[in-house]
């Protein structure tokens, strides 16, 4: 009899309000967690992009592979944001294209990611260009001095070598004559 009375009663208004408040708080916490996760992903991708470009450079990977891999990692958070909100519908009467609720955030992430990638790989590209220029100059110097490779050695060095040789022969001869006189 008591169970039948409880089933007929409606939930208390205070309970409904409390459950609604808890539900809203959970949804707010979930949205906050999504924003924090997206921010951490963005930061991690930017740091990884620069680190990856320097690691690949140290491993002597070609410059184009360094630039592409760095750009992909750096642009990934922006592409995810733009891709989540992207919608395209096509009907026989019309077509519709939308970028979602907050396309500006995704576009800003793309711009920052592109700038980080460009800056990181730009320094590497400048080093590679400087190295190639140095190698070309050294090669040119070697080519220009090839015709002079049959020059006579420097006279000062030749005289010093001859003097050392004469002194060495004199010491050896003196040492042998001294040993013969004693024996």
VEXLO-786708 format. One record per residue (C-alpha): x, z, y. Coordinates in nm, 2 decimals, always signed. Example, Ala and Ser with C-alpha at 12.3 -4.5 7.8 and 13.67 -1.06 7.14 Angstrom:
BEGIN
+--------+--------+--------+
:     px :     pz :     py :
+--------+--------+--------+
:  +1.23 :  +0.78 :  -0.45 :
:  +1.37 :  +0.71 :  -0.11 :
+--------+--------+--------+
REM end
This chain:
BEGIN
+--------+--------+--------+
:     px :     pz :     py :
+--------+--------+--------+
:  +0.00 :  +0.00 :  +0.00 :
:  +0.28 :  +0.08 :  +0.24 :
:  +0.46 :  -0.25 :  +0.15 :
:  +0.15 :  -0.45 :  +0.24 :
:  +0.13 :  -0.29 :  +0.58 :
:  +0.50 :  -0.37 :  +0.66 :
:  +0.45 :  -0.73 :  +0.57 :
:  +0.16 :  -0.77 :  +0.81 :
:  +0.35 :  -0.63 :  +1.11 :
:  +0.54 :  -0.87 :  +1.34 :
:  +0.90 :  -0.81 :  +1.42 :
:  +0.97 :  -0.58 :  +1.71 :
:  +1.04 :  -0.76 :  +2.04 :
:  +1.35 :  -0.54 :  +2.09 :
:  +1.49 :  -0.66 :  +1.75 :
:  +1.42 :  -1.03 :  +1.85 :
:  +1.60 :  -0.98 :  +2.18 :
:  +1.89 :  -0.81 :  +2.01 :
:  +1.93 :  -1.08 :  +1.75 :
:  +1.91 :  -1.35 :  +2.02 :
:  +2.18 :  -1.17 :  +2.21 :
:  +2.41 :  -1.15 :  +1.90 :
:  +2.34 :  -1.52 :  +1.82 :
:  +2.44 :  -1.62 :  +2.18 :
:  +2.75 :  -1.41 :  +2.17 :
:  +2.86 :  -1.57 :  +1.84 :
:  +2.81 :  -1.92 :  +1.98 :
:  +3.01 :  -1.82 :  +2.30 :
:  +3.29 :  -1.68 :  +2.08 :
:  +3.29 :  -2.00 :  +1.87 :
:  +3.32 :  -2.22 :  +2.19 :
:  +3.59 :  -2.00 :  +2.33 :
:  +3.79 :  -2.02 :  +2.00 :
:  +3.75 :  -2.40 :  +2.00 :
:  +3.90 :  -2.42 :  +2.36 :
:  +4.18 :  -2.18 :  +2.27 :
:  +4.26 :  -2.39 :  +1.95 :
:  +4.25 :  -2.71 :  +2.15 :
:  +4.49 :  -2.57 :  +2.41 :
:  +4.73 :  -2.45 :  +2.15 :
:  +4.71 :  -2.79 :  +1.97 :
:  +4.78 :  -2.96 :  +2.30 :
:  +5.08 :  -2.73 :  +2.38 :
:  +5.22 :  -2.76 :  +2.03 :
:  +5.20 :  -3.14 :  +2.04 :
:  +5.38 :  -3.17 :  +2.37 :
:  +5.66 :  -2.94 :  +2.25 :
:  +5.68 :  -3.12 :  +1.92 :
:  +5.69 :  -3.46 :  +2.09 :
:  +6.00 :  -3.37 :  +2.28 :
:  +6.16 :  -3.20 :  +1.99 :
:  +6.08 :  -3.48 :  +1.76 :
:  +6.23 :  -3.74 :  +1.99 :
:  +6.56 :  -3.55 :  +2.02 :
:  +6.57 :  -3.48 :  +1.64 :
:  +6.52 :  -3.85 :  +1.56 :
:  +6.78 :  -3.94 :  +1.82 :
:  +7.03 :  -3.71 :  +1.65 :
:  +6.95 :  -3.87 :  +1.32 :
:  +7.03 :  -4.20 :  +1.48 :
:  +6.69 :  -4.36 :  +1.43 :
:  +6.62 :  -4.67 :  +1.63 :
:  +6.49 :  -4.62 :  +1.98 :
:  +6.16 :  -4.80 :  +1.92 :
:  +6.07 :  -4.57 :  +1.63 :
:  +6.16 :  -4.26 :  +1.85 :
:  +5.93 :  -4.38 :  +2.13 :
:  +5.64 :  -4.47 :  +1.91 :
:  +5.65 :  -4.14 :  +1.71 :
:  +5.69 :  -3.93 :  +2.02 :
:  +5.40 :  -4.11 :  +2.19 :
:  +5.17 :  -4.07 :  +1.89 :
:  +5.23 :  -3.69 :  +1.87 :
:  +5.21 :  -3.64 :  +2.25 :
:  +4.89 :  -3.84 :  +2.29 :
:  +4.71 :  -3.70 :  +1.98 :
:  +4.52 :  -3.41 :  +2.16 :
:  +4.39 :  -3.65 :  +2.43 :
:  +4.29 :  -3.90 :  +2.17 :
:  +4.11 :  -3.63 :  +1.98 :
:  +3.91 :  -3.52 :  +2.29 :
:  +3.82 :  -3.87 :  +2.39 :
:  +3.74 :  -3.97 :  +2.03 :
:  +3.51 :  -3.66 :  +1.98 :
:  +3.28 :  -3.76 :  +2.26 :
:  +3.30 :  -4.14 :  +2.22 :
:  +2.98 :  -4.30 :  +2.12 :
:  +2.89 :  -4.67 :  +2.10 :
:  +2.55 :  -4.80 :  +2.00 :
:  +2.44 :  -5.16 :  +1.98 :
:  +2.08 :  -5.29 :  +1.94 :
:  +1.93 :  -5.63 :  +1.97 :
:  +1.81 :  -5.54 :  +2.32 :
:  +2.11 :  -5.37 :  +2.46 :
:  +2.43 :  -5.18 :  +2.40 :
:  +2.54 :  -4.83 :  +2.51 :
:  +2.88 :  -4.67 :  +2.54 :
:  +2.95 :  -4.31 :  +2.63 :
:  +3.26 :  -4.09 :  +2.65 :
:  +3.09 :  -3.76 :  +2.58 :
:  +3.02 :  -3.45 :  +2.79 :
:  +3.37 :  -3.39 :  +2.93 :
:  +3.57 :  -3.71 :  +2.93 :
:  +3.79 :  -3.60 :  +3.22 :
:  +3.96 :  -3.33 :  +3.01 :
:  +4.05 :  -3.59 :  +2.74 :
:  +4.18 :  -3.84 :  +3.00 :
:  +4.39 :  -3.56 :  +3.17 :
:  +4.54 :  -3.47 :  +2.83 :
:  +4.62 :  -3.84 :  +2.77 :
:  +4.79 :  -3.87 :  +3.11 :
:  +4.99 :  -3.55 :  +3.05 :
:  +5.08 :  -3.65 :  +2.70 :
:  +5.19 :  -4.00 :  +2.82 :
:  +5.41 :  -3.84 :  +3.09 :
:  +5.57 :  -3.59 :  +2.85 :
:  +5.64 :  -3.87 :  +2.60 :
:  +5.77 :  -4.10 :  +2.87 :
:  +6.00 :  -3.83 :  +3.02 :
:  +6.14 :  -3.73 :  +2.68 :
:  +6.21 :  -4.07 :  +2.55 :
:  +6.32 :  -4.20 :  +2.89 :
:  +6.62 :  -3.97 :  +2.89 :
:  +6.71 :  -4.09 :  +2.54 :
:  +6.67 :  -4.45 :  +2.64 :
:  +6.90 :  -4.39 :  +2.94 :
:  +7.17 :  -4.24 :  +2.72 :
:  +7.14 :  -4.53 :  +2.48 :
:  +7.18 :  -4.78 :  +2.76 :
:  +7.47 :  -4.59 :  +2.90 :
:  +7.64 :  -4.58 :  +2.56 :
:  +7.58 :  -4.96 :  +2.51 :
:  +7.73 :  -5.03 :  +2.85 :
:  +8.04 :  -4.82 :  +2.77 :
:  +8.08 :  -4.99 :  +2.44 :
:  +8.05 :  -5.33 :  +2.61 :
:  +8.31 :  -5.24 :  +2.87 :
:  +8.55 :  -5.11 :  +2.61 :
:  +8.51 :  -5.42 :  +2.40 :
:  +8.58 :  -5.64 :  +2.71 :
:  +8.90 :  -5.44 :  +2.78 :
:  +9.01 :  -5.49 :  +2.42 :
:  +8.94 :  -5.86 :  +2.44 :
:  +9.12 :  -5.90 :  +2.77 :
:  +9.43 :  -5.73 :  +2.65 :
:  +9.46 :  -5.92 :  +2.31 :
:  +9.68 :  -6.18 :  +2.46 :
:  +9.93 :  -5.92 :  +2.57 :
:  +9.97 :  -5.76 :  +2.23 :
: +10.31 :  -5.93 :  +2.16 :
: +10.50 :  -5.77 :  +2.45 :
: +10.84 :  -5.61 :  +2.41 :
: +10.83 :  -5.23 :  +2.38 :
: +10.91 :  -5.03 :  +2.69 :
: +11.29 :  -5.02 :  +2.75 :
: +11.29 :  -4.64 :  +2.83 :
: +11.13 :  -4.56 :  +2.50 :
: +11.37 :  -4.79 :  +2.31 :
: +11.67 :  -4.62 :  +2.48 :
: +11.55 :  -4.27 :  +2.39 :
: +11.49 :  -4.37 :  +2.03 :
: +11.84 :  -4.53 :  +2.01 :
: +12.00 :  -4.22 :  +2.17 :
: +11.83 :  -3.98 :  +1.92 :
: +11.94 :  -4.21 :  +1.63 :
: +12.30 :  -4.21 :  +1.75 :
: +12.30 :  -3.83 :  +1.79 :
: +12.14 :  -3.78 :  +1.44 :
: +12.41 :  -4.01 :  +1.28 :
: +12.68 :  -3.82 :  +1.47 :
: +12.56 :  -3.48 :  +1.35 :
: +12.52 :  -3.60 :  +0.99 :
: +12.87 :  -3.76 :  +0.99 :
: +13.03 :  -3.44 :  +1.14 :
: +12.85 :  -3.23 :  +0.87 :
: +12.98 :  -3.45 :  +0.59 :
: +13.34 :  -3.45 :  +0.72 :
: +13.34 :  -3.08 :  +0.76 :
: +13.22 :  -3.04 :  +0.39 :
: +13.50 :  -3.27 :  +0.27 :
: +13.77 :  -3.08 :  +0.45 :
: +13.66 :  -2.75 :  +0.30 :
: +13.64 :  -2.88 :  -0.05 :
+--------+--------+--------+
REM end
